[in-house]
Amino acid sequence: MSSLFNDDSLKRIAEAYEKYEKELVPEWLRKLPERMEEFNTLSWIPVKRIYTPLDIKDHDYMEKLGFPGEYPFTRGIHATMYRARLWTMRMFSGFGGPEETNQRLLFLIKHGETGLSLAFDYPTLIGIDPDDPMAEGEVGIVGVSVPTIVDMDIIFRNIDMSAVTTNMTINPPAPVLLSFYVAVAESKGVPRHKIGGTTQNDPLKEFIAQKSYVFPPEPAVKVAMDLIEWSIRNIPKWNPISISGYHIREAGSTAVQELAFTIADGIEYVRQLTARGLDVDEFAPRLSFFWDSHINFFEEIAKFRAARRMWAKIMRDWFGAKKKRSLWMRFHTQTAGVSLMAQQPWINIVRTAIEALAAVLGGTQSLHTNSFDEPFRVPSEFAAKIALRTQQIIAYETGVVDTIDPCGGSYFVEWLTDEIEERAWRYIDRIERMGGMLEAVKKGFPQREIAEASYRFQQEVDAGKRVIVGVNMFVEEEEEDIRKVPLLEFDQEEIEERQKQRVKRIRSERDRAKWNTALENLKRAASRGENIMPYVLEAVKAKATIGEIMGALKEVYGVYVEPPIY
């Protein structure tokens, strides 16, 4: 191993550091005590007063860092990064019915969005129709209602589906939504090899964090792997999975837990796919990830850098991947929703800007910036445009994109990257000893770890040890008048009724025999353990609704009820 620093230099630095700590620091502390006894990141990693070459004295540059576009990809997966191409500005969009969401997408495209990202309402997320009793009052609230192929067609009215890529944040019903999308694209004359985008399709994180699961763990993973296998052979530009740390972090995890649990999920999926007989280089280039960018600036940058290095090592050394692209961790990032506060909502703009900057300095391929009014409801056009403009200012005004990995070489950032990686490997080792992430989830291990971290953080906030501006420090005596915030307004009851009537009309007009045959074929295929994707696509084209398709699968796979976790 070749160190960055020679022994003589390190010896001189060590002597100077000792003098600094023993002579200069005590003198300053007598005059001006430090603000806290301990300084920690959000993962409770202790942060020292200063970092020097002594903290990275064993660094081998080529082993730890290398160059962008080369193993271990710490400094970025592309050789020229943002000097050649900026990240995709992909704003998370969707509310009400398909008509409302179509208008929002057209608005964002007009103002410079470079990739689409669909948010779905809760009935769609769990695969029920808008006229299901469980859907009452939820239709169109936190995303768009998409129960049929007709809804997907309306969403993409006047949008060239061959010229955009679309991210769909959908999990248990991912095969249904992808089939809607493919069928609509084909109806518009877009050949399959030009269909581009991403389905989240990450079942394990549903059990760990988001909790919008439907099927039990084993069939849930099986269905997700069906989608991946079908996609790589039928729609080669599609990213069939976005292995998601975002929801893990939003559930209260630390950055270290987010990194470890997400990579452990990825390891599980790679094993599942290779067990099917797929060559790792056949599918690995289409795997993608999704991270949260939280408010502790340097911790987030270090997390992204560590993630790339860890995944490259895992794919090369654990799974024997040969293609360079198979070693890439390509990822989308979203700024932290949980960092947005209802108190003094305007300052959420500042939080989002800092988090977005961390994502860019960390080398993201795609970015969504949250809107300042999200603590209240779906973003208004006014707030969404500010969020988009935040990315554009970072891209075109700050200069941070002019050189690659500008934080690389910082003694602190390099040390913190190593420290986060080491702590994440410890978690992964524990999960491996449990038999992998599927078994760890069934045992409730990541769920407990996240719950404990979330509780500890809240205790610190309540005690004033962790400052949140406007919440427990710099609190305004009078609450901000929410009426001053230009909130999005829409008639939820009207939209719900419209969606109910559309579903009713589609059911009455479709070819009933074709519809029935398609659902029976789907159930038989699921019972036989076949890949369900061709049969879901057949059912979608026969005008089956999301609730009917998911209902047929529930008959075969069952429905998951989470056991209590202590």
N, C-alpha and C positions, 0 to 999 in steps of 0.2 A: 504494500500500500504506500502510495506517495502522498505525504502530507503537504498541505498548502504552505506551511510555515516551518522554517528551520529551527533547530534546537536553540541556537544563540538568540534568535529573535524572541522566541517564547520565554527564554530565561529573563531577558531584559524586560519584557512586558510583565512577567510575573513579579519581578522585583518592584516595578513601578506601580503595579496594582496593589501590592501589599502596602506600599507607602501611602497611596491614595486612601485606602481603607483605614489605615491606622492613624494617619496624621490629618489629612485634609477633611475627610468626611466627619470625624468627631468635632472638629472645629466648627464646621457649618451647622451640624446638628444642634450644637449649643446655642447658636444664634437663631436657627430656624428649623425646628423639628419637622420631620416628614409628616405628611397628612394622615398616614395610616401606619399601623405596625406591620401589616402585610399587604402586598399588592398581588392580585391574582387575576388570571383570565377568567372568562365565563366557565371554563372547564376546571377551575380551581388549580390551574398550573401556577405555581409561585413564579413571580417575575422579579428578577434581581435588579439592583440599582443600575447596573451597567453591564454590557456584554462586550467581550474583547476576543481576540484570536484564541485565547485560552479556552473559550467555551466551544470552539470548533477545531481544536488543535489536531484532531485525528482525521479531519475531513480529507478524503480523496476526491478531488474535483470531478474527475471523470466518472467515478463510482456513484457519487451522491448527486451531482448536478448535470454534467455533460453539457450538451448544446440543444437548443430548441430543435424539435424534429428528430432527435436521436435519443436512444435509451440512456437514462431511465425516464426521460420526458418530464423531469422536475420543472424545467424552465419553459415547457410548452410543447404541444404535440405537432405544431407546424413550424417549419424552419424560419419563416419570416413573420409569423403571427399577425398582429394587427397592422403592421406596415404594408401588408398586401391586401388583407381583407378584414374588416371589422366584424365583431360578433353580430349575430342576428338579434335584432331588437324585436322581441316577441312578447307583446303585451297580452296577459291573461284576460280573456274577454268572454262574455256571455251572460245574458240575463233575460228573463221573461220568456217570450216565445221566439221562434226562429226569425220572425220578421224584425224584432227589436235587435237581435244579435247580428243579423245581416247588416243593419244600418250602422251598428257600432264598428263592425269590421271594416266597412267601407270608409267610415270616418278615420279610423286609425291608419289605414292604407294611404289615404289622402294626406295625412300628416307625417308620413315617413316611416311607418312600421314596415319591417322587412320580413316578418314571418308571423303566421297566425297561431293563436293558442286558444282552444275552446275550454271554457269552464261549463260544467253541467250542473243542473239542479239535483237535489238529493234523490228524488224519485228515479232520475236517469242513472245516478251513481250506483244505486242498488238494484236497478233493473226492474222497476215497476212502472205501469202506465199511469197517466195523469188522472184517470178515473178510478184508480185503485183507492179504496178508503184510506189506506196509509199515506197516500200522497196529498190528502186534503190540506190546503194551506201552505204547501211546500213547492208547488209548481212554479218554476221560474224565479225562485227567490235568490239562491246563491249561484245560479248559473242558468243556462238555457235548457229548456225542456225539449228533448229529442226522442220521442217514443217510436217514430217511424222513419222510413226512408224518405217520405215526403218532407218531413221537417228538415232533414239534412240537405235536401235539394233547395229548400227555401233559404237556408243559411248561406249557401254559396251562389245565390242569385247574383249575376253581374260580376262574379269573381272568377278569374281564369285559374282553374285548378291545376293546370299544367305549369303555371308560373309561380305558384306559391307552395310553401311547405306548411303543414298544419300539425300542431301538437294537440293531442286530445288527452286531457287528464281524466282518464277513465280506467277502472280496474276490473271488478268482476264481469261487467258486461262489455269488456273491451272487444271480444270477437264480434259482438253485435254492432257496435259503433264503427269499428273498422270496416265491416261489411257494408254498412250504410254508406260510408265514405267511398269505398271502392266502387260500389254499384252506381252511385251518383256521378263519380268521375268518368266511369265508362259510358254512362248515358250522355255525357257531354263530349264524348269523343276523345277522352284522354286515355292513351294506352297505359297498361299496367306498369311498364318500365319507366314511365314519367311521373307516377304517383309518388309524392315525397312527403314525409312527415314523421310523426312519432305517436305511438300509443304508450301511455304510461305502463299499463299492464303488469304491475308489480304487486302480486298478491301477498307476499310475506310482510311487507310494510303495512298492509291493511290490518293484519293481526297484531302487529307491534304497536301501531300508532293511530292510523286514521279511522279504523274500525268500521269502514263501510264494506265489510266482508259479506259474502252470501254463502258460498259453499264451504265445507270443511277444508282444512289446510291441504291435504293430499290432492283432492280433485281440483282445488283452486289453483295449485301449482301446475297440475297436469293441463288444465285449460290454457293457462298462460304460455306454457311451452308449446302447445298446439299452434297458438297464434304466431309464435316466433318461427317455428319450423315452416309453417305455411308461407309466412311473409318472405323469408329469405329465398324461397323458390318461386314466388309468384309476383311480388312487388319489391324488387331488389333495392330500390332507393329508400325504402321505408325503414325506420328504426322501430322494431317491434316491441321494444321494452325500454323504459326509462327507469332505471334502478334508483329508487328515490330515497334520499336522505332528508329531503325537505320536510316531509310530514313527521318524520322521527324527531327532527329538531323542534318543529312547531308543537309537538306533544310534550316538550320539556326536557329533552336530552341535552347533554353537553355537546360541544363540537367534537370531542374525542369519541363519544358514543355514536354520534351521527356518522362519523367516518367509519368506525369499526363495524357497526351493525349493517350499514349499507353495503360495504365491501363483502361482509359475510353473506348477505343476501345474494350478491353477485356470484360469489363462489358456489352457492347452492344451485343457482340457475345454470351455471356452466356445467356442473356435475350432472344435473338433470338432462341437459341437452346431449352431452357426450354419452350418457347412458342409453340414449335413443339411437346411438350409432352415428351421430353427426360428428364430422371432423371439426375441431375447434376453430380452424381457420375458415371454415365455411360460414360460421355465424358470428364469431367474435367481432369482426369489423362493424357489425350493425348494432352492437350493444351500446347503450348510452346511459348516462347518469343524470341525476337531478339533485342539486345541492341548495341548501339555505345559505344566504350570506347575512350573518347577524351583525351586531353592532360593535363587537370587540375587534377592531380593525385588523391588527396584525395576526391575531389568532385565526381569522378567516383566511387571510392570504396564505398563511402557513398550512392550513388544513387542505386547501386546494392543491398546493404543491406536493404535499405528502400523499394525497390521494392518487395523483398521477404516478408517482414513484412506486407506491405499493401495488397498484393494479398492474403496472408493467411487469413487475417482478413476479406476481402471482400468475399472470398469463404465460410468461416465458418459462418460469422455473417449475410451477406446479402443473400446468396443463400443456406445456410443450408447444405453445403457439409459435409459428414460424414467420408469419407475415408481420411486417412492422405495424400495419394498421390494426392487427389483432391485439397489439399491446397498448394501443391508445385508449386513454380514458377521455372520451368526448362527453362534455356535460353542459347542461342548461343550469342556470342559476336564477333564483328568485330572492329578492330582498325579504327580510324577515317580517312576516305578518304579525308575529307575537310582539315585536318591538314597537308596533304602532299603538299609540295611546289615544283614548277619547279626550283626555285632558289636553288642552291647548293643541288641538289637532294640526294647526298650521306647522308646528315644528316637526311633524312627521316627515315633511319634505326634506328637512336636513338629515334626519335619520336615514331615509331612503338613499339620499345622495352619497352618504358615507358608505353605506352597505354596498351600493352599486359600484363605487370606486374600488372597494376591496375585491369584488368579483372580477373586475377588469384587471386589476393588478395580479389577481390569482390565475388569470388566463382562461376565463370562461369562453365557450363557443356561442352561447346564446344567453340572453338576459331578459328577465321581466322585472320592472321596477314597480313596487306597490304604490298605490295612490293614497294621499293623506287622509281621505275620507273613509277608508275601508273599515275603521272601527264602528262605523255607523251602518253602512250597507254597501251594495255593489257600487263601484266608482262612477261618479258623474263624468261626462265628457271633459269638463273643465279640469278635474283632478287627473284623469287619465292622460290628458295632453301634457300637463306639468310633469307627470312621471316619465312619459316618453321623451320630453325635452331634456330631462335630467340625463338620460343616456346620451342624447345627442351632444349636450355640452361636454360631457366627459370625452366623447369620441372626437369632437372637432375643435375644442377650445383649450383643453388642459395640457395637451402635450404628453400625457402619460402613455399614449399608444405609440409614441415615436421610437421607443426602444423596447426590447423584449425583456420581460421579467425584471423591471427596474428595481425591485426589492431584493433581487438575488445578490448575495454577497454581504448583505447586512448581517453582522454578527448575531443580532437578536433574531432576525427572521430565519436564518439558517439553523440556529440552535432550536428555535421554537418548532420549526418544521420537523427536525429530528425527534424532539420530545413528543410532539403529537403523534408522529408515526409510531414511536416506541410504545406509547400508551395504547394506541389502537391495536398493535400486534398482540399485546397482552390479552385484550378482549377477544380477539380472533382465536387465539390459542385456547381460551376457555370454551369458546363455542365449538371449536373443532373437537375438543375432548368430550363434549356432549353428543357428538355425532353429526354436527353441522347445524345450520340455522333452522332448518325445518324442525328438528328435534328440540332445539333451544327455545323456539317459539312455543311449541307444545308444552314445554316445561314452564313457560312464563318468565324465562330469564331476562330477555331484553325489556319486557314490559315492566318488571320490578325495578330494574336499574334506572329506567327513565322516570318512573314514578318517584323514586328516591331523590334523583337529581332535581326534578321539578319542585319537590317539597323543600329541599334544602335551599334552592334559589329563592323561593317565595319567603321562606323564613328570613333570609338576609335582607330582602326588600322590606319586609314588615318591620325589621329591626333597624332599618336605616343604614345597614352595612353595605348594601348595594344600591347605588343612587340611580333613580330614574327621574329625569328632569320633568317637572310638572306633576309628578305623582307623589314622591316623598321628599322632594327638594324643589325649591323655587315654585312652590304651589301658589296658584292664584286664589285669592280669597273668594272671588266670584267666578263660577264656572263659565267657560266660553259659551256664548249663546249659539246653540247648534243651528239656529235659524240663519246664522250668518254663513254657515257652510252650505254651498250650493249643491245639496244632495240630489241624487238621481230620484226622479219620481216616475212611477208607473203603476198601472192599475192591475194588481196581482189577481184579483178576483176575475176580472175580465179576461186576462190571459189564461187563467186556469180553465175557465168555461170554454174559451176558444180551442184550447188544446183537447179538452174532452170531446168537443163536437167534431174536431178533425179526426180523432181516433175512431169515433163512432162512424163517421162517414166512410173512412177507409175500410173498416170491417164490413160495412154493408155493400161496398162496391167491388171488393176483390173476388177472385176466382176461388170459391170455397174449397173445391176439390184439390186444386193445386196447393192451396195453403195447408190443408189437412195432411196431404202427402208429404210436404216439406217438413212439417213438425214431427210426423211419425218417423221419417227417415233420420231426423236429427236424434230422436230418442234412441233409435236402434243403434246408430253409430256411437253414441255416448255409452250405451250399455256394453258394446263390444270393445270399448277402449280405443276406438279409431280417433284420428284427428278430426275434430268437429268443425273446423273452419269451412270446408266446402259445403257442409250441410247448413251451417248458419247463413252463409251467403245465399244458398238456395232459398232458405226461409225468408230472408230479407227481401229478395226479389219477388217472392210470393206475397209480399205485403204483410208478413207477420210483424206484430209489434214487439217492442223490447220486453214487455211483460210476458207475452206469450212464449217467446223464445227462452227467456230465463226460467219461466215456469216449467217448460218441458225439461230443461236441464236439472232443475231442482228435483223433479220426479226420480231422476237417475242418481244424482250426486248427494241429495239431501241438503239440509240447511244447517249452518253452523250456529251454535249457541255457545258463547264464550264462558268458560268456567271461571269461578271467582279465583283471583290471584292474590295471595297474601304475601 
